[in-house]
Amino acid sequence: MIGSIAASTVNEDERFVTDVSVTTGTRHAVGTCELTGKNDIVTDEEMALNLTRPLVLAPMAGGPSTPRLAAEVAEAGGLPFLAAGYLSPEKLGEDIVELESRISKPYGINLFVPDHQGQDCDRDAYESYRQQIATTLDIPESLLPAEPVWSDDYFEAKLGVALESSARFVSFTFGHPSAAVIERVHAAGKLAVLYATSRPGLNAVAASGADVIGIQGANAGGHRATVFGVDDDSAEPLVSLIEYALSISDKPVFAGGGIATSADVLEVLRAGATAVQVGTLFLDAEEAGTKETHRWALRNLKDRDTVVTRAFTGRPARAISNRFTDTLSDAAPALYPQLHYLTSGLRKKAAEGEDAESLNLWAGTGFPHASSKSAGRIVRELFPYHPSANGSKRA
């Protein structure tokens, strides 16, 4: 696998244009981001990409990810990912049709990999937490399902939808799919992206059939892509993880987590990442599907810290601190997706009732830099200069 990038960006301290070229493998491309791979099915030509700006729009499940948002990022020169998580196969298909009607540029689709061991739910822990939510926050028990719910998130059906699409990439979160699944991705002429959040996870991805290594640093918002039983619970700096990935593999690297400024972008690219993944900064973008109560919190709670909590879903996720996280984080059992379904009704009520203190306010540590503007403008501000045939030009 060969990946390369050359980008022009602004030195934040001295305000001059600096050409930054990072190459992984043996091919060097000026002004483009190329991902090329070679196996028995997919040719180099079929997998070549040309990105004006080496930015990956993170898939943000639960509403923020929309075809409009993805299209705007693609038109600005980035590589967007649609979030399939929590969607029905039919809705995912509709989003794909809409996106492909808007653009002919490369994009990706992200799927949740189910953990079948999660079907074994500790019912006592579930019921205890259910009662604690109802009592502590004075929430009607009718909003809290008495029976635990497990789902594979329609993995097989949505994988089929993704493989039939024109998406160039299929990425996987919460788990590493089987070799057979990756072979199906390749057979469909697509690239597979697997994520890691630690060195053990990077070792696993490097040894797999993945075409691209995805890295999520500890400052990322929402659920990280931690694979339980593979990743450890370390919080190693993102740059260190990038450097380690490049030391063990020549696969391209998508890396992000807490990216808030053009200086952050420059740091990640200089560390050797092929592209920078960004999510939180797009939560308040005009084209995002983020709930209005969540948008209000992003704009008005900038003085609050973020916390990593299992309180809403049973799986660690970074959110803006609020009453819910403050009172229930310590009590929440590690039951995903059962807690996701347990709190879905109260979260819906909180969003509709403008109750930011009871809503999962997913956000990375850089959320104070998020603001309401077009996604294209956000991309251009992160990459104020981009390469062209005639040299660097301001975006």
C-alpha beads as a LAMMPS data file, in Angstrom:
LAMMPS data file: protein, C-alpha beads

395 atoms
394 bonds

1 atom types
1 bond types

-500.0 500.0 xlo xhi
-500.0 500.0 ylo yhi
-500.0 500.0 zlo zhi

Masses

1 110.0

Atoms # bond

1 1 1 0.000 0.000 0.000
2 1 1 1.312 3.428 -0.956
3 1 1 -0.014 6.748 0.248
4 1 1 1.233 10.277 -0.190
5 1 1 0.281 13.827 0.421
6 1 1 1.569 17.257 -0.322
7 1 1 -0.203 20.269 1.084
8 1 1 0.478 23.957 1.421
9 1 1 -0.507 25.590 4.638
10 1 1 0.158 28.712 6.686
11 1 1 2.794 28.843 9.379
12 1 1 0.740 30.171 12.270
13 1 1 3.673 31.937 13.913
14 1 1 5.399 33.652 11.007
15 1 1 2.384 33.930 8.643
16 1 1 4.114 32.720 5.521
17 1 1 3.219 29.876 3.213
18 1 1 5.081 26.681 3.912
19 1 1 5.007 23.705 1.596
20 1 1 4.520 20.609 3.679
21 1 1 5.128 17.322 1.950
22 1 1 4.669 14.022 3.721
23 1 1 5.184 10.778 1.909
24 1 1 4.349 7.262 2.970
25 1 1 5.653 4.543 0.685
26 1 1 7.401 5.353 -2.563
27 1 1 5.068 7.634 -4.496
28 1 1 5.118 11.394 -4.050
29 1 1 2.313 13.618 -5.304
30 1 1 2.405 17.413 -5.256
31 1 1 -0.948 19.067 -4.813
32 1 1 -2.843 15.808 -4.438
33 1 1 -3.629 13.172 -1.930
34 1 1 -3.322 9.764 -3.497
35 1 1 -4.266 6.461 -1.989
36 1 1 -3.291 3.516 -4.082
37 1 1 -3.368 -0.125 -3.335
38 1 1 -2.587 -3.372 -5.023
39 1 1 -4.227 -6.724 -4.508
40 1 1 -5.670 -9.400 -6.720
41 1 1 -8.861 -7.478 -7.405
42 1 1 -8.450 -3.727 -7.117
43 1 1 -5.942 -1.935 -9.328
44 1 1 -3.901 1.151 -8.482
45 1 1 -5.844 3.196 -11.025
46 1 1 -9.183 2.249 -9.494
47 1 1 -8.130 3.426 -6.054
48 1 1 -6.313 6.669 -6.906
49 1 1 -7.726 9.791 -5.246
50 1 1 -7.077 13.450 -5.849
51 1 1 -8.017 15.640 -2.901
52 1 1 -7.535 19.379 -2.977
53 1 1 -7.311 19.319 0.802
54 1 1 -6.318 16.238 2.837
55 1 1 -9.268 16.364 5.224
56 1 1 -11.515 13.473 6.213
57 1 1 -14.981 14.393 7.470
58 1 1 -15.590 12.063 10.396
59 1 1 -18.818 10.068 10.298
60 1 1 -21.071 11.394 13.073
61 1 1 -23.929 9.017 13.800
62 1 1 -27.162 10.069 15.434
63 1 1 -28.070 12.954 13.151
64 1 1 -25.124 15.299 12.446
65 1 1 -23.935 13.344 9.407
66 1 1 -26.039 14.303 6.375
67 1 1 -25.667 14.059 2.606
68 1 1 -25.621 17.868 2.400
69 1 1 -22.751 18.075 4.868
70 1 1 -20.804 15.367 3.061
71 1 1 -21.365 17.011 -0.308
72 1 1 -20.197 20.417 0.905
73 1 1 -16.991 18.936 2.320
74 1 1 -16.357 17.027 -0.903
75 1 1 -16.860 20.161 -2.983
76 1 1 -14.342 21.956 -0.742
77 1 1 -11.764 19.306 -1.567
78 1 1 -12.097 16.905 1.353
79 1 1 -13.093 13.263 1.726
80 1 1 -16.437 12.888 3.537
81 1 1 -17.786 9.806 5.288
82 1 1 -21.484 9.117 5.724
83 1 1 -22.429 7.642 9.096
84 1 1 -24.514 4.474 8.782
85 1 1 -24.719 3.945 12.540
86 1 1 -28.280 3.833 13.963
87 1 1 -29.832 4.201 10.478
88 1 1 -32.062 1.616 8.896
89 1 1 -30.700 0.050 5.691
90 1 1 -33.431 1.896 3.808
91 1 1 -32.457 5.294 5.241
92 1 1 -28.796 4.636 4.499
93 1 1 -29.752 3.852 0.918
94 1 1 -31.696 7.105 0.668
95 1 1 -28.736 9.099 2.022
96 1 1 -26.426 7.462 -0.504
97 1 1 -28.762 8.257 -3.386
98 1 1 -28.985 11.891 -2.261
99 1 1 -25.225 12.254 -1.835
100 1 1 -24.467 10.667 -5.202
101 1 1 -26.975 13.019 -6.829
102 1 1 -25.000 15.953 -5.418
103 1 1 -21.406 14.883 -6.114
104 1 1 -19.314 12.587 -8.257
105 1 1 -16.309 12.904 -5.955
106 1 1 -14.919 10.159 -3.679
107 1 1 -16.608 9.499 -0.366
108 1 1 -16.828 6.792 2.274
109 1 1 -19.398 5.011 4.437
110 1 1 -18.860 4.059 8.079
111 1 1 -20.416 0.974 9.682
112 1 1 -20.652 -0.156 13.308
113 1 1 -19.242 -3.652 13.836
114 1 1 -21.491 -5.505 16.297
115 1 1 -20.099 -7.195 19.385
116 1 1 -22.123 -10.371 19.691
117 1 1 -20.764 -10.978 23.175
118 1 1 -22.686 -7.856 24.166
119 1 1 -25.900 -9.864 23.972
120 1 1 -25.015 -11.263 27.397
121 1 1 -26.460 -8.422 29.439
122 1 1 -26.150 -8.180 33.209
123 1 1 -29.842 -7.612 33.884
124 1 1 -29.284 -6.673 37.520
125 1 1 -26.788 -3.960 36.554
126 1 1 -29.166 -2.757 33.837
127 1 1 -32.152 -2.521 36.189
128 1 1 -30.109 -0.872 38.919
129 1 1 -28.926 1.834 36.533
130 1 1 -32.435 2.244 35.125
131 1 1 -33.774 2.906 38.611
132 1 1 -30.926 5.269 39.409
133 1 1 -31.669 7.361 36.303
134 1 1 -35.349 7.569 37.163
135 1 1 -34.727 8.465 40.807
136 1 1 -31.768 10.817 40.444
137 1 1 -33.128 12.857 37.559
138 1 1 -36.848 12.468 38.303
139 1 1 -37.469 10.930 34.884
140 1 1 -40.689 8.952 34.245
141 1 1 -39.955 5.229 34.104
142 1 1 -42.113 5.056 30.980
143 1 1 -39.200 6.662 29.106
144 1 1 -36.845 3.901 30.235
145 1 1 -37.349 0.428 28.677
146 1 1 -37.664 -2.283 31.311
147 1 1 -36.189 -4.903 28.984
148 1 1 -32.594 -4.559 27.703
149 1 1 -32.322 -4.187 23.939
150 1 1 -29.427 -5.510 21.847
151 1 1 -29.011 -4.972 18.124
152 1 1 -26.387 -5.678 15.482
153 1 1 -27.367 -2.353 13.887
154 1 1 -28.378 -4.197 10.684
155 1 1 -24.705 -4.794 9.984
156 1 1 -25.064 -7.323 7.192
157 1 1 -27.845 -5.440 5.420
158 1 1 -26.041 -2.106 5.608
159 1 1 -22.786 -3.683 4.482
160 1 1 -24.642 -4.857 1.388
161 1 1 -25.991 -1.348 0.769
162 1 1 -22.509 0.138 1.158
163 1 1 -20.935 -2.369 -1.217
164 1 1 -23.509 -1.607 -3.889
165 1 1 -22.848 2.134 -3.648
166 1 1 -20.263 4.237 -5.446
167 1 1 -18.406 4.876 -2.174
168 1 1 -14.643 4.519 -2.528
169 1 1 -14.162 3.621 1.148
170 1 1 -15.917 1.530 3.765
171 1 1 -14.721 2.121 7.323
172 1 1 -15.543 0.146 10.435
173 1 1 -16.003 1.332 14.027
174 1 1 -16.215 -0.487 17.402
175 1 1 -14.663 -3.630 15.977
176 1 1 -12.514 -5.133 13.261
177 1 1 -14.540 -7.115 10.724
178 1 1 -13.586 -10.595 9.610
179 1 1 -11.153 -11.219 6.773
180 1 1 -14.135 -12.398 4.719
181 1 1 -15.834 -9.015 5.121
182 1 1 -12.698 -7.162 4.052
183 1 1 -12.439 -9.453 1.032
184 1 1 -15.991 -8.463 0.091
185 1 1 -15.036 -4.797 0.398
186 1 1 -12.114 -5.380 -1.966
187 1 1 -14.228 -7.437 -4.345
188 1 1 -16.570 -4.443 -4.630
189 1 1 -13.603 -2.270 -5.654
190 1 1 -13.450 -0.339 -2.403
191 1 1 -10.872 0.421 0.282
192 1 1 -11.271 -0.806 3.851
193 1 1 -10.442 1.527 6.743
194 1 1 -9.970 0.072 10.229
195 1 1 -9.508 2.219 13.320
196 1 1 -7.339 2.021 16.406
197 1 1 -6.889 4.139 19.517
198 1 1 -3.717 2.568 20.931
199 1 1 -0.530 0.759 19.953
200 1 1 -2.037 -2.717 20.356
201 1 1 -4.885 -1.634 18.106
202 1 1 -2.470 -0.268 15.533
203 1 1 -0.592 -3.561 15.564
204 1 1 -3.841 -5.370 14.804
205 1 1 -4.847 -3.021 11.978
206 1 1 -1.367 -3.111 10.426
207 1 1 -1.499 -6.915 10.359
208 1 1 -5.005 -7.003 8.896
209 1 1 -6.196 -6.688 5.331
210 1 1 -7.120 -3.042 5.869
211 1 1 -5.984 -0.600 3.188
212 1 1 -5.939 2.456 5.464
213 1 1 -5.133 2.851 9.156
214 1 1 -7.502 5.143 11.020
215 1 1 -6.362 6.671 14.321
216 1 1 -8.569 8.432 16.836
217 1 1 -6.760 10.302 19.556
218 1 1 -8.003 10.650 23.120
219 1 1 -9.388 14.161 22.516
220 1 1 -11.946 13.008 19.946
221 1 1 -15.605 13.741 20.575
222 1 1 -18.363 11.173 20.955
223 1 1 -17.516 7.486 20.891
224 1 1 -13.933 6.660 20.058
225 1 1 -13.315 3.729 17.770
226 1 1 -11.784 1.665 20.577
227 1 1 -12.000 -2.065 19.928
228 1 1 -12.477 -3.769 23.281
229 1 1 -10.123 -6.676 23.752
230 1 1 -7.707 -5.210 21.209
231 1 1 -7.035 -1.578 22.122
232 1 1 -5.791 -0.821 25.596
233 1 1 -7.037 2.100 27.699
234 1 1 -3.974 4.265 27.227
235 1 1 -4.347 7.863 26.130
236 1 1 -1.159 8.286 24.143
237 1 1 -0.895 11.592 22.237
238 1 1 -2.169 11.525 18.664
239 1 1 1.191 12.474 17.151
240 1 1 2.888 9.606 18.971
241 1 1 0.299 7.160 17.643
242 1 1 0.814 8.450 14.094
243 1 1 4.570 8.048 14.379
244 1 1 4.154 4.534 15.736
245 1 1 1.761 3.570 12.938
246 1 1 4.261 4.748 10.331
247 1 1 7.026 2.772 12.028
248 1 1 5.166 -0.525 11.660
249 1 1 3.315 -0.088 8.366
250 1 1 3.449 1.723 5.034
251 1 1 -0.334 1.992 4.854
252 1 1 -1.852 5.483 4.595
253 1 1 -3.070 7.005 7.855
254 1 1 -6.228 8.993 8.585
255 1 1 -5.761 10.618 11.998
256 1 1 -7.802 12.928 14.180
257 1 1 -9.104 13.703 17.631
258 1 1 -9.488 17.194 19.045
259 1 1 -8.546 18.982 15.810
260 1 1 -9.632 22.590 16.213
261 1 1 -7.320 24.892 14.216
262 1 1 -5.122 25.025 11.141
263 1 1 -2.150 24.687 13.490
264 1 1 -3.560 21.346 14.682
265 1 1 -3.930 20.242 11.071
266 1 1 -0.336 21.180 10.345
267 1 1 0.922 19.245 13.370
268 1 1 -0.866 16.072 12.287
269 1 1 0.332 16.337 8.691
270 1 1 3.897 17.000 9.771
271 1 1 3.714 13.891 11.949
272 1 1 3.109 11.915 8.757
273 1 1 -0.662 11.442 8.515
274 1 1 -2.024 11.112 4.990
275 1 1 -5.134 13.082 5.920
276 1 1 -6.591 14.757 8.998
277 1 1 -9.941 13.561 10.324
278 1 1 -12.240 16.217 11.779
279 1 1 -15.699 15.868 13.310
280 1 1 -16.566 18.231 16.169
281 1 1 -15.867 21.431 14.202
282 1 1 -18.633 20.393 11.766
283 1 1 -21.303 19.807 14.428
284 1 1 -22.552 23.389 14.106
285 1 1 -22.069 23.579 10.342
286 1 1 -25.076 24.873 8.425
287 1 1 -25.421 21.579 6.579
288 1 1 -25.185 19.301 9.628
289 1 1 -28.201 17.541 11.117
290 1 1 -27.190 18.326 14.703
291 1 1 -30.064 18.817 17.126
292 1 1 -30.802 22.453 17.958
293 1 1 -30.309 21.861 21.683
294 1 1 -26.885 20.388 20.951
295 1 1 -26.048 23.410 18.784
296 1 1 -27.108 25.723 21.606
297 1 1 -24.746 23.933 23.972
298 1 1 -21.827 24.185 21.543
299 1 1 -22.362 27.940 21.349
300 1 1 -23.203 28.706 24.970
301 1 1 -21.325 26.202 27.129
302 1 1 -17.822 26.930 25.843
303 1 1 -16.575 27.471 29.378
304 1 1 -17.331 23.872 30.355
305 1 1 -14.952 20.952 30.198
306 1 1 -15.568 17.781 28.288
307 1 1 -15.717 14.420 30.046
308 1 1 -15.474 10.805 28.938
309 1 1 -18.608 9.031 30.112
310 1 1 -20.568 5.788 29.743
311 1 1 -23.685 7.410 31.182
312 1 1 -25.644 7.699 27.933
313 1 1 -24.730 4.551 26.019
314 1 1 -22.668 2.208 28.164
315 1 1 -19.663 2.865 25.972
316 1 1 -17.041 5.568 26.697
317 1 1 -17.737 8.772 24.784
318 1 1 -16.557 12.363 25.164
319 1 1 -19.233 14.976 25.807
320 1 1 -19.644 18.465 27.217
321 1 1 -20.225 18.020 30.940
322 1 1 -23.784 18.486 32.161
323 1 1 -26.066 17.346 34.957
324 1 1 -26.485 13.884 33.430
325 1 1 -22.759 13.190 33.150
326 1 1 -22.016 14.707 36.557
327 1 1 -24.557 12.579 38.410
328 1 1 -24.537 9.282 36.518
329 1 1 -21.127 8.683 34.956
330 1 1 -19.750 6.768 37.937
331 1 1 -22.813 4.527 38.131
332 1 1 -23.133 3.600 34.458
333 1 1 -22.319 -0.051 33.652
334 1 1 -20.442 -1.044 30.504
335 1 1 -23.508 -2.259 28.633
336 1 1 -23.520 -1.175 24.996
337 1 1 -25.829 -0.908 23.116
338 1 1 -28.339 -1.649 25.894
339 1 1 -27.763 1.719 27.609
340 1 1 -27.981 3.468 24.254
341 1 1 -31.517 2.156 23.863
342 1 1 -32.283 2.689 27.558
343 1 1 -31.612 6.447 27.291
344 1 1 -32.831 7.048 23.733
345 1 1 -36.321 8.160 24.813
346 1 1 -35.126 10.577 27.459
347 1 1 -32.515 11.971 25.095
348 1 1 -35.183 12.584 22.473
349 1 1 -37.329 14.342 25.080
350 1 1 -34.350 16.429 26.199
351 1 1 -33.598 17.523 22.647
352 1 1 -37.203 18.452 21.950
353 1 1 -37.563 20.192 25.329
354 1 1 -34.337 22.190 24.963
355 1 1 -32.916 20.467 28.025
356 1 1 -29.167 20.519 27.449
357 1 1 -28.524 19.149 30.931
358 1 1 -30.046 15.772 30.007
359 1 1 -28.751 15.443 26.450
360 1 1 -25.663 13.637 25.165
361 1 1 -23.655 16.668 24.066
362 1 1 -20.974 14.817 22.119
363 1 1 -17.947 17.015 21.504
364 1 1 -14.185 16.815 21.318
365 1 1 -11.903 18.963 23.413
366 1 1 -11.684 21.541 20.621
367 1 1 -15.430 22.251 20.624
368 1 1 -15.071 25.917 21.717
369 1 1 -13.716 26.554 18.208
370 1 1 -16.897 25.252 16.565
371 1 1 -19.157 27.900 15.075
372 1 1 -22.125 28.179 12.779
373 1 1 -20.927 28.537 9.204
374 1 1 -20.870 26.554 6.002
375 1 1 -18.901 23.317 5.963
376 1 1 -16.949 24.589 2.977
377 1 1 -15.800 27.609 4.939
378 1 1 -14.735 25.379 7.837
379 1 1 -12.616 23.288 5.480
380 1 1 -11.029 26.364 3.924
381 1 1 -10.218 27.854 7.333
382 1 1 -8.485 24.629 8.382
383 1 1 -6.533 24.673 5.105
384 1 1 -6.107 28.402 4.360
385 1 1 -3.741 27.578 1.505
386 1 1 -3.949 24.756 -0.962
387 1 1 -1.648 23.606 -3.757
388 1 1 -2.244 24.387 -7.408
389 1 1 -0.396 24.046 -10.664
390 1 1 0.827 27.627 -10.318
391 1 1 1.960 27.342 -6.729
392 1 1 0.202 27.929 -3.452
393 1 1 -2.939 30.018 -3.491
394 1 1 -5.107 31.299 -0.706
395 1 1 -8.376 29.374 -0.449

Bonds

1 1 1 2
2 1 2 3
3 1 3 4
4 1 4 5
5 1 5 6
6 1 6 7
7 1 7 8
8 1 8 9
9 1 9 10
10 1 10 11
11 1 11 12
12 1 12 13
13 1 13 14
14 1 14 15
15 1 15 16
16 1 16 17
17 1 17 18
18 1 18 19
19 1 19 20
20 1 20 21
21 1 21 22
22 1 22 23
23 1 23 24
24 1 24 25
25 1 25 26
26 1 26 27
27 1 27 28
28 1 28 29
29 1 29 30
30 1 30 31
31 1 31 32
32 1 32 33
33 1 33 34
34 1 34 35
35 1 35 36
36 1 36 37
37 1 37 38
38 1 38 39
39 1 39 40
40 1 40 41
41 1 41 42
42 1 42 43
43 1 43 44
44 1 44 45
45 1 45 46
46 1 46 47
47 1 47 48
48 1 48 49
49 1 49 50
50 1 50 51
51 1 51 52
52 1 52 53
53 1 53 54
54 1 54 55
55 1 55 56
56 1 56 57
57 1 57 58
58 1 58 59
59 1 59 60
60 1 60 61
61 1 61 62
62 1 62 63
63 1 63 64
64 1 64 65
65 1 65 66
66 1 66 67
67 1 67 68
68 1 68 69
69 1 69 70
70 1 70 71
71 1 71 72
72 1 72 73
73 1 73 74
74 1 74 75
75 1 75 76
76 1 76 77
77 1 77 78
78 1 78 79
79 1 79 80
80 1 80 81
81 1 81 82
82 1 82 83
83 1 83 84
84 1 84 85
85 1 85 86
86 1 86 87
87 1 87 88
88 1 88 89
89 1 89 90
90 1 90 91
91 1 91 92
92 1 92 93
93 1 93 94
94 1 94 95
95 1 95 96
96 1 96 97
97 1 97 98
98 1 98 99
99 1 99 100
100 1 100 101
101 1 101 102
102 1 102 103
103 1 103 104
104 1 104 105
105 1 105 106
106 1 106 107
107 1 107 108
108 1 108 109
109 1 109 110
110 1 110 111
111 1 111 112
112 1 112 113
113 1 113 114
114 1 114 115
115 1 115 116
116 1 116 117
117 1 117 118
118 1 118 119
119 1 119 120
120 1 120 121
121 1 121 122
122 1 122 123
123 1 123 124
124 1 124 125
125 1 125 126
126 1 126 127
127 1 127 128
128 1 128 129
129 1 129 130
130 1 130 131
131 1 131 132
132 1 132 133
133 1 133 134
134 1 134 135
135 1 135 136
136 1 136 137
137 1 137 138
138 1 138 139
139 1 139 140
140 1 140 141
141 1 141 142
142 1 142 143
143 1 143 144
144 1 144 145
145 1 145 146
146 1 146 147
147 1 147 148
148 1 148 149
149 1 149 150
150 1 150 151
151 1 151 152
152 1 152 153
153 1 153 154
154 1 154 155
155 1 155 156
156 1 156 157
157 1 157 158
158 1 158 159
159 1 159 160
160 1 160 161
161 1 161 162
162 1 162 163
163 1 163 164
164 1 164 165
165 1 165 166
166 1 166 167
167 1 167 168
168 1 168 169
169 1 169 170
170 1 170 171
171 1 171 172
172 1 172 173
173 1 173 174
174 1 174 175
175 1 175 176
176 1 176 177
177 1 177 178
178 1 178 179
179 1 179 180
180 1 180 181
181 1 181 182
182 1 182 183
183 1 183 184
184 1 184 185
185 1 185 186
186 1 186 187
187 1 187 188
188 1 188 189
189 1 189 190
190 1 190 191
191 1 191 192
192 1 192 193
193 1 193 194
194 1 194 195
195 1 195 196
196 1 196 197
197 1 197 198
198 1 198 199
199 1 199 200
200 1 200 201
201 1 201 202
202 1 202 203
203 1 203 204
204 1 204 205
205 1 205 206
206 1 206 207
207 1 207 208
208 1 208 209
209 1 209 210
210 1 210 211
211 1 211 212
212 1 212 213
213 1 213 214
214 1 214 215
215 1 215 216
216 1 216 217
217 1 217 218
218 1 218 219
219 1 219 220
220 1 220 221
221 1 221 222
222 1 222 223
223 1 223 224
224 1 224 225
225 1 225 226
226 1 226 227
227 1 227 228
228 1 228 229
229 1 229 230
230 1 230 231
231 1 231 232
232 1 232 233
233 1 233 234
234 1 234 235
235 1 235 236
236 1 236 237
237 1 237 238
238 1 238 239
239 1 239 240
240 1 240 241
241 1 241 242
242 1 242 243
243 1 243 244
244 1 244 245
245 1 245 246
246 1 246 247
247 1 247 248
248 1 248 249
249 1 249 250
250 1 250 251
251 1 251 252
252 1 252 253
253 1 253 254
254 1 254 255
255 1 255 256
256 1 256 257
257 1 257 258
258 1 258 259
259 1 259 260
260 1 260 261
261 1 261 262
262 1 262 263
263 1 263 264
264 1 264 265
265 1 265 266
266 1 266 267
267 1 267 268
268 1 268 269
269 1 269 270
270 1 270 271
271 1 271 272
272 1 272 273
273 1 273 274
274 1 274 275
275 1 275 276
276 1 276 277
277 1 277 278
278 1 278 279
279 1 279 280
280 1 280 281
281 1 281 282
282 1 282 283
283 1 283 284
284 1 284 285
285 1 285 286
286 1 286 287
287 1 287 288
288 1 288 289
289 1 289 290
290 1 290 291
291 1 291 292
292 1 292 293
293 1 293 294
294 1 294 295
295 1 295 296
296 1 296 297
297 1 297 298
298 1 298 299
299 1 299 300
300 1 300 301
301 1 301 302
302 1 302 303
303 1 303 304
304 1 304 305
305 1 305 306
306 1 306 307
307 1 307 308
308 1 308 309
309 1 309 310
310 1 310 311
311 1 311 312
312 1 312 313
313 1 313 314
314 1 314 315
315 1 315 316
316 1 316 317
317 1 317 318
318 1 318 319
319 1 319 320
320 1 320 321
321 1 321 322
322 1 322 323
323 1 323 324
324 1 324 325
325 1 325 326
326 1 326 327
327 1 327 328
328 1 328 329
329 1 329 330
330 1 330 331
331 1 331 332
332 1 332 333
333 1 333 334
334 1 334 335
335 1 335 336
336 1 336 337
337 1 337 338
338 1 338 339
339 1 339 340
340 1 340 341
341 1 341 342
342 1 342 343
343 1 343 344
344 1 344 345
345 1 345 346
346 1 346 347
347 1 347 348
348 1 348 349
349 1 349 350
350 1 350 351
351 1 351 352
352 1 352 353
353 1 353 354
354 1 354 355
355 1 355 356
356 1 356 357
357 1 357 358
358 1 358 359
359 1 359 360
360 1 360 361
361 1 361 362
362 1 362 363
363 1 363 364
364 1 364 365
365 1 365 366
366 1 366 367
367 1 367 368
368 1 368 369
369 1 369 370
370 1 370 371
371 1 371 372
372 1 372 373
373 1 373 374
374 1 374 375
375 1 375 376
376 1 376 377
377 1 377 378
378 1 378 379
379 1 379 380
380 1 380 381
381 1 381 382
382 1 382 383
383 1 383 384
384 1 384 385
385 1 385 386
386 1 386 387
387 1 387 388
388 1 388 389
389 1 389 390
390 1 390 391
391 1 391 392
392 1 392 393
393 1 393 394
394 1 394 395
